[in-house]
């Protein structure tokens, strides 16, 4: 069965690469849509500007392909980790369907054809985005809908700004580095959200059912609660050279059997392969990231973004904590990413990212910290093809890791990644 799955994966990936040129030449233009290529870099929420006329149902078939050459070393105090060699990872691929259903109504669906965590194709999720209510009556609530968007589905929801820059399995064209952030705020849950954008100001209110794995079964341990999230911010192109964006987001879930997937909802797996895996098989597809798995979670994230000519800064200040009755644990994430983009069309870049997470699992536990540094460069060969090279080093520090495989743990080395998105 595993051999059959791998053959199927290889055929799907090959088809995706061969078809990309033909499909891309026939791609329709969709309303209120973030381009799935270099044009989507530094796009957060798609604009509410109505720049595309509706002339019937349009289907856009797109995809992503990513391949890494990994050369990492690792060690820990117990000398219990596997030795990592230098080799190519299994390629990852996405299939994307975007459909203009009606005036101001669009659907998105993404399927992971090949991922680190799943050997079989897996539907990541999808949503319907409503920017006009003309399906009720032409011009219905037009004044409100000029600044309002309604999104409903089972997919990633709009908490924080980091999820706009991360790699979503093979869609790595927006990420200047190979890895995502250590505390990776990304989950696919049943959700609904309302977004309002006017004169650079942004507001989001939404809720999810707090579940990654959907089930209607209730038992004696069930304590399901809805998750409430939101965002407030300002994003403005001050002049031709300067853009400034600042947002603050929050996520709250008071259930003990819901809400603990905010930092563990990526079914594709983490970006560094076989790190922190022990000789006796202790390890999983999500190593390299940190998920506190707090129940009764409260989290907030602040994201500044500044771009002045070719110089770009993106930051994260984030706190995730649980309730007093669950132990009063708390972790703080800090990240600072500085890039310089250059060339006639800013097709080249180089820069670095520092990311740290520290805190306690409870108020009586010892401190734990994870620290990562990325330094790298990239080249957009075309609008749909890029290559990037990075050096990464990550360490696990403080007494909270004592007696575990993470005590004194570290990995470092080089990654080279090639990406195609269309």
Residue pairs with C-beta under 8 A, 6 or more apart in sequence:
2 119
5 119
5 120
6 119
8 120
8 121
9 90
9 93
9 113
9 114
9 119
9 121
12 93
12 95
12 113
12 114
12 121
13 65
13 91
13 93
13 113
13 114
16 63
16 65
16 93
16 95
16 113
17 65
17 420
19 63
20 63
20 65
20 384
20 420
20 422
23 61
23 62
23 63
23 422
24 384
24 422
27 60
27 62
27 422
28 58
28 59
28 60
28 100
29 52
29 58
30 52
30 58
30 60
30 98
30 100
30 106
31 50
31 52
31 54
31 100
31 103
31 104
31 106
31 131
32 46
32 47
32 48
32 50
32 104
32 106
32 129
32 131
32 149
33 46
33 52
33 98
33 106
34 40
34 43
34 46
35 43
36 62
36 64
36 96
36 171
36 173
36 421
36 422
37 173
37 383
37 384
37 421
37 422
38 173
38 380
38 382
38 383
38 384
38 386
39 383
40 173
40 174
41 173
41 174
42 243
42 305
42 307
42 312
43 164
44 161
44 164
44 235
44 245
45 149
45 158
45 195
45 197
45 202
47 197
48 131
48 146
48 147
48 149
48 197
50 131
54 100
54 102
54 103
54 104
57 99
57 100
57 101
57 102
58 99
58 100
59 97
59 98
59 99
59 100
60 96
60 97
60 98
60 99
60 100
61 95
61 96
61 97
62 95
62 96
62 97
62 98
62 421
62 422
63 93
63 94
63 95
63 96
63 170
63 420
63 421
63 422
64 92
64 93
64 94
64 96
64 168
64 169
64 170
64 171
64 172
64 173
64 419
64 420
64 421
65 91
65 92
65 93
65 94
65 170
65 419
65 420
65 421
66 91
66 92
66 93
66 167
66 169
66 170
66 171
66 172
66 417
66 418
66 419
66 420
67 88
67 89
67 91
67 92
67 417
67 418
68 88
68 89
68 178
68 271
68 273
68 415
68 416
68 417
68 418
69 86
69 87
69 88
69 89
69 415
69 416
69 417
70 84
70 86
70 87
70 88
70 89
70 272
70 273
70 413
70 414
70 415
71 86
71 413
71 414
71 415
72 84
72 272
72 275
72 392
72 411
72 412
72 413
72 414
72 415
73 84
73 411
73 412
73 413
74 81
74 82
74 84
74 275
74 276
74 409
74 410
74 411
74 412
75 81
75 408
75 409
75 410
75 411
76 276
76 396
76 405
76 406
76 407
76 408
76 409
76 410
77 407
77 408
77 409
78 405
78 407
78 408
80 278
80 279
80 280
80 405
81 276
81 277
81 278
81 279
81 405
81 409
82 274
82 277
82 278
82 279
82 283
84 274
84 275
84 411
84 413
89 116
89 273
90 114
90 116
91 114
91 170
92 112
92 114
92 115
92 116
92 169
92 170
92 268
93 112
93 113
93 114
93 169
93 170
94 110
94 111
94 112
94 113
94 124
94 168
94 169
94 170
94 171
95 110
95 111
95 113
96 108
96 109
96 110
96 111
96 171
97 107
97 108
97 109
97 110
98 106
98 107
98 108
98 109
99 106
99 107
100 106
101 107
101 128
102 134
102 135
103 132
103 134
103 135
104 130
104 131
104 132
104 133
104 134
104 145
105 128
105 129
105 130
105 131
105 132
105 135
106 128
106 129
106 131
107 126
107 127
107 128
107 129
108 126
108 127
108 129
108 153
108 155
109 123
109 125
109 126
110 123
110 124
110 125
110 126
110 155
110 168
110 171
111 121
111 122
111 123
111 124
112 118
112 121
112 122
112 123
112 124
112 169
112 170
112 267
112 268
113 121
114 121
114 170
115 122
115 169
115 170
115 267
115 268
115 269
116 268
116 269
116 270
116 273
116 285
117 267
117 268
117 269
117 285
117 286
118 267
118 268
122 267
124 155
124 168
124 169
124 188
124 267
124 268
125 153
125 154
125 155
125 156
125 188
126 153
126 154
126 155
127 151
127 152
127 153
127 154
127 155
128 151
128 152
128 153
129 149
129 150
129 151
130 149
130 150
130 151
130 152
131 145
131 149
132 142
132 145
133 140
133 141
133 145
134 140
147 196
147 197
147 198
148 194
148 195
148 196
149 194
149 195
149 196
149 197
150 192
150 193
150 194
150 195
151 158
151 191
151 192
151 193
151 194
151 195
151 206
152 191
152 192
152 193
153 190
153 191
154 188
154 189
154 190
154 191
154 214
155 188
155 191
156 163
156 168
156 186
156 187
156 188
157 187
157 189
157 191
157 193
157 206
157 208
157 229
158 193
158 195
158 204
158 206
158 229
158 231
158 249
159 185
159 229
159 231
159 249
159 250
159 251
159 262
159 299
159 301
160 185
160 231
160 247
160 249
160 301
160 303
160 316
160 318
161 245
161 247
161 249
161 301
161 303
161 305
161 314
162 180
162 181
162 184
162 185
162 301
162 303
162 316
162 335
163 185
163 186
164 174
165 174
165 175
165 176
165 314
166 174
166 175
166 180
166 181
166 184
166 186
167 174
167 175
167 178
167 180
167 271
168 186
168 266
168 268
169 268
170 419
170 421
171 421
172 178
172 417
172 419
172 421
173 384
173 386
173 419
173 421
176 337
176 339
176 349
176 351
176 353
176 376
176 378
176 388
177 353
177 374
177 376
177 388
177 390
177 392
178 271
178 272
178 374
178 376
178 388
178 390
178 392
178 415
178 417
179 270
179 271
179 272
179 288
179 372
179 374
179 390
179 392
180 186
180 266
180 270
180 271
180 289
181 316
181 333
181 335
181 355
182 288
182 289
182 290
182 333
182 355
182 356
182 357
182 370
182 372
182 394
183 263
183 289
183 290
183 291
183 292
183 318
183 320
183 331
183 333
183 357
184 263
184 266
184 270
184 289
184 291
185 251
185 262
185 263
185 299
185 301
185 318
186 263
186 265
186 266
187 208
187 212
187 261
187 262
187 263
187 264
187 265
187 266
188 212
188 265
188 267
189 208
189 209
189 210
189 211
189 212
189 227
189 261
189 265
190 208
190 209
190 211
190 214
191 206
191 207
191 208
191 209
192 206
192 207
193 204
193 205
193 206
193 207
193 229
194 204
194 205
194 206
195 202
195 203
195 204
196 202
196 203
196 204
197 203
200 234
200 235
200 236
201 233
201 234
202 231
202 232
202 233
202 234
202 235
202 247
203 230
203 231
203 232
203 233
204 229
204 230
204 231
204 232
204 249
205 230
206 228
206 229
206 230
207 226
207 227
207 228
207 229
208 226
208 227
208 229
209 224
209 226
209 227
209 258
210 224
210 225
210 226
210 227
210 253
210 255
210 258
210 259
210 261
211 224
211 258
211 261
212 261
212 264
212 265
212 267
218 224
221 257
222 257
223 255
223 256
223 257
223 258
224 255
224 257
224 258
225 253
225 254
225 255
225 258
225 259
226 253
226 258
227 251
227 252
227 253
227 258
227 259
228 251
228 252
228 253
229 249
229 250
229 251
229 252
230 249
230 250
231 247
231 248
231 249
231 250
232 247
232 248
233 245
233 246
233 247
233 248
233 303
234 244
234 245
234 246
234 247
235 243
235 244
235 245
235 247
235 305
236 243
236 244
236 245
237 243
238 244
241 308
241 309
242 306
242 307
242 308
243 305
243 306
243 307
243 308
244 305
244 306
245 303
245 304
245 305
245 306
246 302
246 303
246 304
246 305
247 302
247 303
248 300
248 301
248 302
248 303
249 300
249 301
249 302
249 303
250 298
250 299
250 300
250 301
251 262
251 297
251 298
251 299
251 300
252 297
252 298
252 299
253 259
253 260
253 296
253 297
254 296
254 323
255 295
255 296
256 295
256 296
256 326
257 295
259 295
259 296
259 297
260 293
260 294
260 295
260 297
262 297
262 299
262 320
263 289
263 290
263 291
263 292
263 293
263 320
264 286
264 289
264 291
264 293
266 286
269 285
269 286
270 285
270 286
270 287
270 288
270 289
271 288
272 287
272 288
272 392
272 411
272 415
274 283
274 287
275 287
275 288
275 394
275 411
276 283
276 287
276 288
276 405
276 406
276 409
276 411
277 283
277 287
278 405
282 405
288 394
288 411
290 331
290 357
290 370
292 320
292 322
292 329
292 331
292 359
292 361
294 320
294 321
294 322
294 326
294 329
295 322
295 323
295 326
296 322
296 323
296 325
296 326
297 320
297 321
297 322
298 320
298 321
298 322
298 323
299 318
299 319
299 320
299 321
300 318
300 319
301 316
301 317
301 318
302 315
302 316
302 317
302 318
303 314
303 315
303 316
304 313
304 314
304 315
305 312
305 313
305 314
305 315
306 312
306 313
307 313
310 340
310 341
310 342
310 346
311 338
311 339
311 340
312 337
312 338
312 339
312 340
312 341
312 351
313 336
313 337
313 338
313 339
314 335
314 336
314 337
315 335
315 336
315 337
316 333
316 334
316 335
316 355
317 332
317 333
317 334
318 332
318 333
318 334
319 330
319 331
319 332
319 333
320 330
320 331
320 333
321 328
321 329
321 330
321 331
322 328
322 329
322 330
327 361
327 362
327 363
327 364
327 365
328 362
328 363
329 359
329 360
329 361
329 362
329 363
329 365
330 359
330 360
331 357
331 358
331 359
331 360
331 368
332 357
332 358
332 359
333 355
333 356
333 357
334 354
334 355
334 356
334 357
335 353
335 354
335 355
335 356
336 353
336 354
337 351
337 352
337 353
338 351
338 352
338 353
339 349
339 350
339 351
340 349
340 350
340 351
341 348
341 349
342 348
342 349
345 380
347 379
347 380
347 381
348 377
348 378
348 379
348 380
349 377
349 378
350 376
350 377
350 378
351 375
351 376
351 377
352 373
352 374
352 375
352 376
353 372
353 373
353 374
354 372
354 373
354 374
355 371
355 372
355 373
355 374
356 369
356 370
356 371
356 372
357 369
357 370
358 367
358 368
358 369
358 370
358 398
359 367
359 368
359 369
360 366
360 367
360 368
360 400
361 368
361 400
365 400
366 398
366 399
366 400
366 402
367 398
367 399
367 400
368 396
368 398
368 400
368 401
369 396
369 397
369 398
370 394
370 395
370 396
370 397
371 394
371 395
371 397
372 392
372 393
372 394
372 395
373 392
373 393
373 394
374 390
374 391
374 392
375 390
375 391
376 388
376 389
376 390
376 391
377 388
377 389
377 390
378 386
378 387
378 388
378 389
379 386
379 387
379 388
380 386
381 387
384 420
384 421
384 422
385 418
385 419
385 420
386 418
386 419
387 416
387 417
387 418
387 419
388 416
388 417
388 419
389 414
389 415
389 416
389 417
390 414
390 415
390 417
391 412
391 413
391 414
392 411
392 412
392 413
392 415
393 410
393 411
393 412
394 410
394 411
394 412
395 409
395 410
396 406
396 407
396 408
396 409
396 410
401 407
401 408
401 409
